[in-house]
Amino acid sequence: MTTTGTLPEKFSALEPWVEDWALATRPERYEKRLSKTIDELQEFYDAIAPVAEEAIEYLDGFDVNDLPEAETRLMHLLYSMIMVSYPVNIFKQPRIPDSGAAFFNTAVEPAI
């Protein structure tokens, strides 16, 4: 697989979004979402959404447990797109409406 910059060549048009949005963890993506305006979230979403299915199909050709770095960054961009999809398409704001400052973060799953 040939890469240009930090993403697979086929997805090089998404390079401008890597620095802000190719984040490895959910808390990082959520924090980034809250730090952006709805217009910034919309701009990011509009850039990624049209190629999301193609990116998913591309990544399906790899073992998710052994992704090369460029493909991992692409996957992280997709995760970030998912993180902003509800604010962009439903909430029309970065935060969940009527939730105030509420945030729940599970560190350990309960024993079954």
Secondary structure, DSSP 8 states (H G I E B T S, - for coil): --EETTEEGGGGGGGGGHHHH--SSHHHHHHHHHHS-HHHHHHHHHHHHHHHHHHHHHHTTS-GGG--HHHHHHHHHHHHHHHHHHIIIIISSSS-TT-TT-----SS----
